[in-house]
Amino acid sequence: MQVIALPGRRVETEVWLKSLLAAAGFPKADLTRYRHWDSDAEASVAFEAARLIGQSPNLVIAKSFGTVVAATAFCVHGFRPATAVLIGTPYAAVDRNDLTFLQRFAAGTKTLFIQQDQDPGGSAVALHGALSIAADTVATVPGDDHIYSDTAALAAIVQRWNKQLARV
């Protein structure tokens, strides 16, 4: 199974995502390192999205900035994951274009959203309305800090979802 992992904006999310991937059973996932982590370049959704051109992994797991990268790659660069897990989607903090990309991604890819009940980028309760998605595609976790530190709980949610998909 090909899995692409897209961390958050900050380099610290790389270790966090590696931990989540291992706990969820995807230790060999292709974890993206962003250009701005290793250079003086500004963080760029457009640049990172272009790196995914034409790829079709079985699964993409993304956090925050990575969720916007995945949606942009889907809408602009033919990125076509079969399934997706988007964690901490910052839908309330993005511009209208990025919000539209997130909506189109959710409509075109079997997606599970994991969102804190009080995430500063937008609460889990409001997520389904903001993105025009079904409420049952959102797994709510406690929190209000956008950190998502309980990787064991997140991994369990991802594993349950994968099992449900396998039964369909």
VONU-523407 format. One record per residue: residue number from 1; residue in one letter; chain; x, y, z of N, C-alpha, C, O in turn. Coordinates in Angstrom, 1 decimal. Example, Ala and Ser with C-alpha at 12.3 -4.5 7.8 and 13.67 -1.06 7.14 Angstrom:
// VONU-523407
REC seq type mol    n.x    n.y    n.z   ca.x   ca.y   ca.z    c.x    c.y    c.z    o.x    o.y    o.z
REC   1    A   A   13.2   -5.7    7.8   12.3   -4.5    7.8   13.2   -3.3    7.8   14.2   -3.3    8.5
REC   2    S   A   12.8   -2.2    7.1   13.7   -1.1    7.1   12.9    0.0    7.9   13.4    1.1    8.0
//
This chain:
// VONU-523407
REC seq type mol    n.x    n.y    n.z   ca.x   ca.y   ca.z    c.x    c.y    c.z    o.x    o.y    o.z
REC   1    M   A    0.8   -1.2    0.0    0.0    0.0    0.0    0.9    1.2    0.0    1.8    1.4    0.9
REC   2    Q   A    0.7    2.1   -1.0    1.4    3.4   -1.0    0.7    4.4   -0.2   -0.4    4.7   -0.4
REC   3    V   A    1.5    5.0    0.8    1.0    6.0    1.7    1.9    7.2    1.6    3.1    7.1    1.8
REC   4    I   A    1.3    8.3    1.4    2.0    9.6    1.4    1.6   10.4    2.6    0.4   10.5    2.9
REC   5    A   A    2.6   10.9    3.4    2.3   11.6    4.6    2.7   13.1    4.4    3.9   13.3    4.0
REC   6    L   A    1.8   14.0    4.7    2.1   15.4    4.6    2.0   16.1    6.0    0.9   16.3    6.4
REC   7    P   A    3.1   16.4    6.6    3.0   17.0    7.9    2.5   18.4    7.9    2.1   19.0    6.9
REC   8    G   A    2.5   19.0    9.1    2.2   20.4    9.3    3.3   21.3    8.8    4.3   20.9    8.4
REC   9    R   A    3.1   22.6    9.0    4.0   23.7    8.5    5.3   23.6    9.2    6.4   23.8    8.6
REC  10    R   A    5.3   23.3   10.5    6.5   23.3   11.3    7.3   22.0   11.3    6.6   20.9   11.3
REC  11    V   A    8.6   22.0   11.3    9.4   20.8   11.2    9.1   19.8   12.4    9.3   18.6   12.2
REC  12    E   A    8.7   20.4   13.5    8.4   19.5   14.7    7.3   18.5   14.4    7.2   17.5   15.0
REC  13    T   A    6.5   18.8   13.4    5.4   17.8   13.1    5.9   16.6   12.3    5.2   15.6   12.2
REC  14    E   A    7.1   16.6   11.9    7.7   15.5   11.2    7.8   14.3   12.2    7.4   13.2   11.8
REC  15    V   A    8.4   14.5   13.3    8.5   13.5   14.3    7.2   13.0   14.8    6.9   11.8   15.0
REC  16    W   A    6.2   13.9   15.0    4.9   13.6   15.5    4.2   12.7   14.4    3.6   11.7   14.8
REC  17    L   A    4.3   13.0   13.1    3.7   12.2   12.1    4.3   10.9   11.9    3.6    9.9   11.7
REC  18    K   A    5.7   10.8   12.1    6.3    9.5   12.1    5.8    8.6   13.2    5.6    7.4   12.9
REC  19    S   A    5.6    9.1   14.3    5.0    8.4   15.4    3.6    7.9   15.1    3.3    6.7   15.4
REC  20    L   A    2.8    8.8   14.6    1.4    8.4   14.2    1.4    7.3   13.1    0.7    6.3   13.2
REC  21    L   A    2.3    7.5   12.1    2.3    6.5   11.1    2.7    5.1   11.6    2.1    4.1   11.2
REC  22    A   A    3.7    5.1   12.5    4.1    3.8   13.0    3.0    3.1   13.8    2.8    2.0   13.7
REC  23    A   A    2.3    3.9   14.7    1.3    3.4   15.5    0.1    3.0   14.7   -0.6    2.0   15.1
REC  24    A   A   -0.2    3.6   13.5   -1.3    3.2   12.7   -1.0    2.1   11.7   -1.9    1.6   11.0
REC  25    G   A    0.3    1.7   11.7    0.7    0.5   10.9    1.2    0.9    9.5    1.2    0.1    8.6
REC  26    F   A    1.7    2.1    9.4    2.3    2.6    8.1    3.7    3.1    8.3    4.0    4.3    7.9
REC  27    P   A    4.6    2.4    8.9    5.9    2.9    9.2    6.7    3.2    7.9    7.7    3.9    8.0
REC  28    K   A    6.4    2.6    6.8    7.1    2.8    5.5    6.5    3.9    4.6    6.8    4.0    3.5
REC  29    A   A    5.6    4.7    5.2    5.0    5.8    4.4    6.0    6.7    3.9    7.1    6.9    4.5
REC  30    D   A    5.7    7.3    2.8    6.6    8.3    2.2    6.3    9.7    2.8    5.3   10.3    2.5
REC  31    L   A    7.1   10.1    3.8    6.8   11.3    4.6    7.6   12.4    3.9    8.8   12.4    3.7
REC  32    T   A    6.8   13.4    3.5    7.3   14.6    2.8    8.1   15.5    3.7    7.6   15.8    4.8
REC  33    R   A    9.2   16.0    3.3   10.0   17.0    4.0    9.8   18.3    3.1   10.1   18.3    1.9
REC  34    Y   A    9.3   19.3    3.8    9.1   20.5    3.0   10.3   21.4    2.8   11.3   21.4    3.6
REC  35    R   A   10.3   22.0    1.6   11.5   22.8    1.2   11.8   23.9    2.3   13.0   24.1    2.6
REC  36    H   A   10.8   24.5    2.9   11.1   25.6    3.8   11.7   25.1    5.1   12.3   25.9    5.9
REC  37    W   A   11.7   23.8    5.4   12.4   23.3    6.6   13.9   23.3    6.5   14.6   23.5    7.5
REC  38    D   A   14.4   23.2    5.3   15.8   23.1    5.0   16.4   24.3    4.3   17.5   24.2    3.8
REC  39    S   A   15.7   25.4    4.2   16.2   26.6    3.5   15.6   27.8    4.0   14.8   27.8    5.0
REC  40    D   A   15.9   28.9    3.4   15.3   30.2    3.8   14.0   30.5    3.1   13.5   31.6    3.2
REC  41    A   A   13.6   29.6    2.3   12.3   29.8    1.5   11.1   29.9    2.5   11.1   29.3    3.5
REC  42    E   A   10.2   30.7    2.0    8.9   30.8    2.8    8.1   29.5    2.6    8.2   28.8    1.5
REC  43    A   A    7.3   29.1    3.5    6.4   28.0    3.4    5.5   28.3    2.2    4.9   29.4    2.1
REC  44    S   A    5.3   27.3    1.3    4.5   27.6    0.1    3.6   26.3   -0.2    4.1   25.3   -0.6
REC  45    V   A    2.3   26.5    0.0    1.4   25.4   -0.4    1.5   25.1   -1.9    1.5   23.9   -2.2
REC  46    A   A    1.6   26.1   -2.7    1.7   25.9   -4.2    2.9   25.1   -4.5    2.8   24.2   -5.3
REC  47    F   A    4.0   25.4   -4.0    5.3   24.7   -4.3    5.1   23.2   -3.8    5.5   22.3   -4.6
REC  48    E   A    4.7   23.0   -2.6    4.6   21.6   -2.1    3.6   20.8   -2.8    3.7   19.6   -3.1
REC  49    A   A    2.5   21.5   -3.2    1.4   20.8   -4.0    1.9   20.3   -5.3    1.6   19.2   -5.8
REC  50    A   A    2.7   21.1   -6.0    3.3   20.8   -7.3    4.2   19.6   -7.2    4.3   18.9   -8.2
REC  51    R   A    4.8   19.3   -6.1    5.6   18.1   -6.0    4.8   16.8   -6.0    5.4   15.8   -6.2
REC  52    L   A    3.5   16.9   -5.9    2.6   15.7   -5.8    2.0   15.5   -7.2    1.1   14.6   -7.3
REC  53    I   A    2.4   16.2   -8.2    1.7   16.1   -9.5    1.6   14.7  -10.0    2.6   13.9  -10.1
REC  54    G   A    0.4   14.3  -10.4    0.1   13.1  -11.0    0.2   11.8  -10.1    0.0   10.7  -10.6
REC  55    Q   A    0.5   12.0   -8.8    0.6   10.8   -8.0   -0.8   10.3   -7.6   -1.7   11.1   -7.4
REC  56    S   A   -0.9    9.0   -7.4   -2.2    8.4   -7.0   -1.9    7.3   -5.9   -2.0    6.1   -6.1
REC  57    P   A   -1.6    7.8   -4.7   -1.3    6.8   -3.6   -2.6    6.2   -3.1   -3.7    6.7   -3.4
REC  58    N   A   -2.5    5.1   -2.4   -3.7    4.4   -1.8   -4.2    5.3   -0.7   -5.5    5.4   -0.5
REC  59    L   A   -3.3    6.0    0.0   -3.8    6.8    1.2   -2.8    8.0    1.3   -1.6    7.9    1.1
REC  60    V   A   -3.4    9.1    1.7   -2.6   10.3    2.1   -3.1   10.6    3.5   -4.3   10.6    3.8
REC  61    I   A   -2.1   10.8    4.4   -2.4   11.2    5.8   -1.7   12.6    5.9   -0.5   12.7    5.7
REC  62    A   A   -2.5   13.6    6.3   -2.0   15.0    6.3   -2.4   15.7    7.6   -3.5   15.4    8.1
REC  63    K   A   -1.6   16.6    8.0   -1.9   17.4    9.2   -1.9   18.9    8.8   -0.9   19.3    8.2
REC  64    S   A   -2.9   19.6    9.1   -2.9   21.1    9.0   -2.5   21.6    7.7   -3.2   21.5    6.7
REC  65    F   A   -1.3   22.2    7.6   -0.7   22.7    6.3   -0.8   21.6    5.3   -1.1   21.9    4.1
REC  66    G   A   -0.5   20.4    5.7   -0.5   19.3    4.7   -1.9   19.0    4.1   -2.0   18.5    3.0
REC  67    T   A   -2.9   19.3    4.9   -4.3   19.1    4.4   -4.6   20.1    3.2   -5.2   19.7    2.2
REC  68    V   A   -4.1   21.3    3.4   -4.2   22.3    2.3   -3.3   21.9    1.1   -3.7   22.1    0.0
REC  69    V   A   -2.1   21.4    1.4   -1.3   21.0    0.3   -2.0   19.9   -0.5   -2.0   19.9   -1.7
REC  70    A   A   -2.5   18.9    0.2   -3.2   17.8   -0.5   -4.4   18.3   -1.3   -4.5   17.8   -2.5
REC  71    A   A   -5.2   19.1   -0.8   -6.4   19.7   -1.5   -5.9   20.5   -2.7   -6.6   20.4   -3.8
REC  72    T   A   -4.9   21.3   -2.6   -4.4   22.1   -3.7   -3.8   21.1   -4.8   -4.1   21.4   -6.0
REC  73    A   A   -3.1   20.1   -4.4   -2.5   19.2   -5.4   -3.6   18.4   -6.1   -3.5   18.2   -7.3
REC  74    F   A   -4.7   18.1   -5.4   -5.9   17.4   -6.0   -6.5   18.3   -7.1   -6.8   17.9   -8.2
REC  75    C   A   -6.7   19.6   -6.7   -7.4   20.5   -7.6   -6.6   21.0   -8.8   -7.1   21.4   -9.8
REC  76    V   A   -5.3   21.1   -8.6   -4.4   21.8   -9.5   -3.5   20.9  -10.3   -3.2   21.1  -11.4
REC  77    H   A   -3.1   19.8   -9.6   -2.0   19.0  -10.1   -2.3   17.5  -10.4   -1.4   16.7  -10.5
REC  78    G   A   -3.6   17.1  -10.4   -4.0   15.8  -10.6   -3.6   14.7   -9.6   -3.5   13.6   -9.9
REC  79    F   A   -3.4   15.2   -8.4   -3.1   14.3   -7.2   -4.4   13.5   -6.9   -5.4   14.2   -6.7
REC  80    R   A   -4.3   12.2   -6.9   -5.5   11.4   -6.8   -5.4   10.3   -5.8   -5.3    9.1   -6.2
REC  81    P   A   -5.3   10.6   -4.5   -5.3    9.5   -3.5   -6.6    8.8   -3.5   -7.7    9.4   -3.7
REC  82    A   A   -6.6    7.5   -3.3   -7.8    6.7   -3.2   -8.6    7.0   -1.9   -9.8    7.1   -1.9
REC  83    T   A   -7.8    7.3   -0.8   -8.4    7.6    0.4   -7.5    8.7    1.1   -6.4    8.8    0.8
REC  84    A   A   -8.1    9.3    2.1   -7.3   10.3    2.8   -7.8   10.5    4.3   -9.0   10.3    4.6
REC  85    V   A   -6.8   10.7    5.1   -7.1   11.1    6.5   -6.5   12.5    6.7   -5.3   12.7    6.6
REC  86    L   A   -7.4   13.5    7.0   -6.9   14.8    7.2   -7.1   15.2    8.7   -8.2   15.2    9.2
REC  87    I   A   -6.0   15.6    9.3   -6.0   15.9   10.7   -5.8   17.4   10.9   -4.8   17.9   10.4
REC  88    G   A   -6.6   18.0   11.7   -6.5   19.4   12.1   -6.6   20.3   10.8   -5.8   21.1   10.6
REC  89    T   A   -7.6   20.1   10.0   -7.8   20.9    8.8   -8.1   22.3    9.2   -9.1   22.5    9.9
REC  90    P   A   -7.3   23.3    8.8   -7.5   24.7    9.3   -8.5   25.4    8.4   -8.2   26.5    7.9
REC  91    Y   A   -9.7   24.9    8.2  -10.6   25.4    7.3  -11.1   26.8    7.6  -11.4   27.6    6.7
REC  92    A   A  -11.1   27.2    8.9  -11.5   28.5    9.3  -10.4   29.6    9.1  -10.7   30.8    9.2
REC  93    A   A   -9.2   29.1    8.9   -8.1   30.1    8.8   -7.5   30.2    7.4   -6.5   30.9    7.2
REC  94    V   A   -8.1   29.6    6.4   -7.6   29.6    5.0   -8.5   30.6    4.2   -9.6   31.0    4.6
REC  95    D   A   -7.9   31.0    3.0   -8.7   31.9    2.2   -9.7   31.1    1.4   -9.8   29.9    1.4
REC  96    R   A  -10.6   31.9    0.7  -11.7   31.3    0.0  -11.3   30.2   -1.0  -11.9   29.2   -1.2
REC  97    N   A  -10.2   30.5   -1.7   -9.7   29.6   -2.7   -9.3   28.2   -2.1   -9.7   27.2   -2.6
REC  98    D   A   -8.5   28.3   -1.0   -8.1   27.1   -0.3   -9.3   26.3    0.3   -9.4   25.1    0.3
REC  99    L   A  -10.3   27.1    0.8  -11.6   26.4    1.3  -12.3   25.7    0.1  -12.8   24.6    0.3
REC 100    T   A  -12.3   26.3   -1.0  -13.0   25.6   -2.2  -12.2   24.4   -2.5  -12.8   23.3   -2.9
REC 101    F   A  -10.9   24.4   -2.5  -10.0   23.3   -2.8  -10.3   22.2   -1.8  -10.4   21.0   -2.2
REC 102    L   A  -10.4   22.5   -0.5  -10.7   21.5    0.5  -12.1   20.9    0.3  -12.3   19.7    0.4
REC 103    Q   A  -13.1   21.7   -0.1  -14.4   21.2   -0.4  -14.4   20.2   -1.6  -15.0   19.1   -1.5
REC 104    R   A  -13.7   20.6   -2.6  -13.6   19.7   -3.8  -12.8   18.4   -3.5  -13.2   17.3   -4.0
REC 105    F   A  -11.8   18.5   -2.7  -11.0   17.3   -2.3  -11.9   16.4   -1.5  -12.0   15.2   -1.8
REC 106    A   A  -12.7   16.9   -0.6  -13.6   16.1    0.2  -14.7   15.4   -0.6  -15.1   14.3   -0.3
REC 107    A   A  -15.1   16.1   -1.7  -16.1   15.5   -2.5  -15.6   14.5   -3.5  -16.3   13.6   -4.0
REC 108    G   A  -14.3   14.6   -3.8  -13.7   13.7   -4.8  -12.8   12.5   -4.2  -12.4   11.7   -5.0
REC 109    T   A  -12.6   12.5   -2.9  -11.8   11.5   -2.3  -12.5   11.0   -1.1  -13.0   11.8   -0.3
REC 110    K   A  -12.5    9.7   -0.9  -13.0    9.1    0.4  -12.1    9.6    1.5  -11.0    9.2    1.6
REC 111    T   A  -12.7   10.4    2.4  -11.9   11.2    3.3  -12.4   11.0    4.8  -13.6   11.1    5.0
REC 112    L   A  -11.5   10.8    5.7  -11.9   10.9    7.1  -11.2   12.2    7.7  -10.0   12.3    7.5
REC 113    F   A  -11.9   13.0    8.3  -11.4   14.2    8.9  -11.3   13.9   10.4  -12.3   13.4   11.0
REC 114    I   A  -10.2   14.2   11.0  -10.0   14.1   12.5   -9.8   15.5   12.9   -8.8   16.2   12.5
REC 115    Q   A  -10.7   16.0   13.8  -10.7   17.4   14.2  -10.9   17.6   15.7  -11.8   16.9   16.2
REC 116    Q   A  -10.2   18.4   16.3  -10.4   18.7   17.7  -11.8   19.4   17.9  -12.2   20.1   17.0
REC 117    D   A  -12.4   19.1   19.0  -13.7   19.7   19.3  -13.7   21.3   19.4  -14.6   21.9   19.1
REC 118    Q   A  -12.5   21.8   19.7  -12.3   23.2   19.8  -11.1   23.7   19.1  -10.4   24.7   19.5
REC 119    D   A  -10.7   23.1   18.0   -9.5   23.4   17.3   -9.5   24.9   16.9  -10.6   25.4   16.4
REC 120    P   A   -8.4   25.6   17.1   -8.4   27.1   16.7   -8.6   27.3   15.2   -8.9   28.4   14.8
REC 121    G   A   -8.3   26.3   14.4   -8.5   26.4   13.0   -9.9   26.1   12.5  -10.2   26.2   11.3
REC 122    G   A  -10.7   25.8   13.5  -12.1   25.4   13.2  -12.5   24.2   14.0  -11.8   23.2   14.0
REC 123    S   A  -13.7   24.3   14.6  -14.1   23.1   15.5  -14.6   22.0   14.6  -15.0   22.1   13.5
REC 124    A   A  -14.6   20.8   15.2  -15.2   19.6   14.6  -16.6   19.8   14.3  -17.1   19.3   13.2
REC 125    V   A  -17.4   20.4   15.1  -18.8   20.5   14.9  -19.1   21.3   13.6  -20.0   21.0   12.9
REC 126    A   A  -18.4   22.4   13.4  -18.6   23.2   12.3  -18.0   22.7   11.0  -18.3   23.2    9.9
REC 127    L   A  -17.1   21.8   11.1  -16.3   21.3    9.9  -17.2   20.8    8.8  -17.0   21.2    7.6
REC 128    H   A  -18.1   20.0    9.1  -19.0   19.4    8.1  -19.8   20.4    7.3  -20.0   20.3    6.1
REC 129    G   A  -20.2   21.5    8.0  -21.0   22.5    7.3  -20.0   23.4    6.5  -20.4   23.8    5.4
REC 130    A   A  -18.9   23.7    7.0  -17.9   24.6    6.3  -17.4   23.9    5.0  -17.2   24.6    4.0
REC 131    L   A  -17.3   22.6    5.0  -16.8   21.9    3.8  -17.9   21.2    3.0  -17.6   20.5    2.0
REC 132    S   A  -19.1   21.3    3.5  -20.2   20.6    2.8  -20.0   19.1    2.8  -20.1   18.4    1.7
REC 133    I   A  -19.6   18.5    4.0  -19.4   17.1    4.1  -20.3   16.5    5.1  -20.9   17.2    5.9
REC 134    A   A  -20.5   15.2    5.0  -21.3   14.5    6.0  -20.7   14.5    7.4  -19.5   14.3    7.5
REC 135    A   A  -21.5   14.6    8.3  -21.0   14.6    9.7  -20.3   13.4   10.1  -19.4   13.4   10.9
REC 136    D   A  -20.7   12.2    9.5  -20.1   11.0    9.9  -18.7   10.8    9.3  -18.1    9.8    9.5
REC 137    T   A  -18.2   11.7    8.5  -16.9   11.7    8.0  -15.9   12.4    8.9  -14.7   12.6    8.6
REC 138    V   A  -16.4   12.9   10.0  -15.6   13.7   11.0  -15.5   12.9   12.3  -16.5   12.6   12.9
REC 139    A   A  -14.2   12.6   12.7  -14.0   12.0   14.0  -13.5   13.1   14.9  -12.5   13.8   14.7
REC 140    T   A  -14.3   13.3   16.0  -14.0   14.4   16.9  -13.1   13.9   18.0  -13.4   12.8   18.6
REC 141    V   A  -12.1   14.7   18.3  -11.2   14.3   19.4  -11.1   15.6   20.3  -11.3   16.7   19.9
REC 142    P   A  -10.9   15.3   21.6  -10.8   16.5   22.5   -9.6   17.3   22.3   -8.6   16.8   21.9
REC 143    G   A   -9.8   18.6   22.5   -8.6   19.5   22.4   -9.0   20.9   21.8  -10.0   21.1   21.2
REC 144    D   A   -8.0   21.8   22.1   -8.2   23.2   21.7   -6.9   23.8   21.3   -6.8   25.1   21.3
REC 145    D   A   -5.9   23.0   21.0   -4.5   23.5   20.8   -3.9   23.2   19.5   -2.8   23.7   19.2
REC 146    H   A   -4.6   22.5   18.6   -4.2   22.1   17.3   -2.9   21.3   17.3   -2.2   21.1   16.3
REC 147    I   A   -2.6   20.6   18.4   -1.4   19.8   18.5   -1.7   18.4   18.2   -0.8   17.7   17.6
REC 148    Y   A   -2.8   17.8   18.7   -3.1   16.4   18.4   -2.1   15.5   19.0   -1.6   14.6   18.2
REC 149    S   A   -1.8   15.6   20.2   -0.6   14.9   20.8   -0.9   13.4   21.1    0.1   12.7   21.2
REC 150    D   A   -2.1   13.0   21.2   -2.4   11.6   21.5   -2.4   10.8   20.3   -3.4   10.4   19.7
REC 151    T   A   -1.2   10.4   19.8   -1.0    9.7   18.6   -1.6    8.3   18.6   -2.1    7.7   17.6
REC 152    A   A   -1.6    7.7   19.8   -2.2    6.3   20.0   -3.7    6.4   19.7   -4.2    5.5   19.0
REC 153    A   A   -4.4    7.4   20.2   -5.8    7.5   20.0   -6.1    7.8   18.5   -7.0    7.3   17.9
REC 154    L   A   -5.3    8.7   17.9   -5.4    9.0   16.5   -5.2    7.7   15.6   -5.9    7.5   14.7
REC 155    A   A   -4.2    7.0   16.0   -3.9    5.7   15.2   -5.0    4.8   15.3   -5.4    4.1   14.3
REC 156    A   A   -5.7    4.7   16.5   -6.8    3.8   16.6   -8.0    4.2   15.7   -8.7    3.4   15.2
REC 157    I   A   -8.2    5.5   15.6   -9.2    6.0   14.8   -8.9    5.7   13.3   -9.8    5.2   12.6
REC 158    V   A   -7.7    5.9   12.9   -7.3    5.6   11.5   -7.5    4.1   11.2   -8.0    3.7   10.2
REC 159    Q   A   -7.0    3.2   12.2   -7.1    1.8   12.0   -8.6    1.3   11.9   -8.9    0.5   11.0
REC 160    R   A   -9.5    1.9   12.7  -10.9    1.5   12.6  -11.5    1.9   11.3  -12.2    1.2   10.7
REC 161    W   A  -11.1    3.1   10.8  -11.6    3.6    9.6  -11.2    2.7    8.4  -11.9    2.4    7.5
REC 162    N   A   -9.9    2.4    8.4   -9.4    1.5    7.4  -10.1    0.1    7.4  -10.3   -0.4    6.3
REC 163    K   A  -10.4   -0.4    8.5  -11.1   -1.7    8.6  -12.5   -1.5    8.0  -13.0   -2.4    7.3
REC 164    Q   A  -13.2   -0.4    8.3  -14.5   -0.1    7.8  -14.4   -0.1    6.2  -15.3   -0.6    5.6
REC 165    L   A  -13.4    0.6    5.7  -13.3    0.7    4.3  -13.1   -0.7    3.6  -13.6   -0.9    2.5
REC 166    A   A  -12.3   -1.5    4.3  -12.0   -2.8    3.8  -13.3   -3.7    3.7  -13.4   -4.5    2.8
REC 167    R   A  -14.3   -3.4    4.5  -15.5   -4.2    4.5  -16.5   -3.7    3.4  -17.4   -4.5    3.1
REC 168    V   A  -16.3   -2.5    2.9  -17.2   -2.0    1.9  -16.9   -2.6    0.5  -17.6   -2.2   -0.4
//
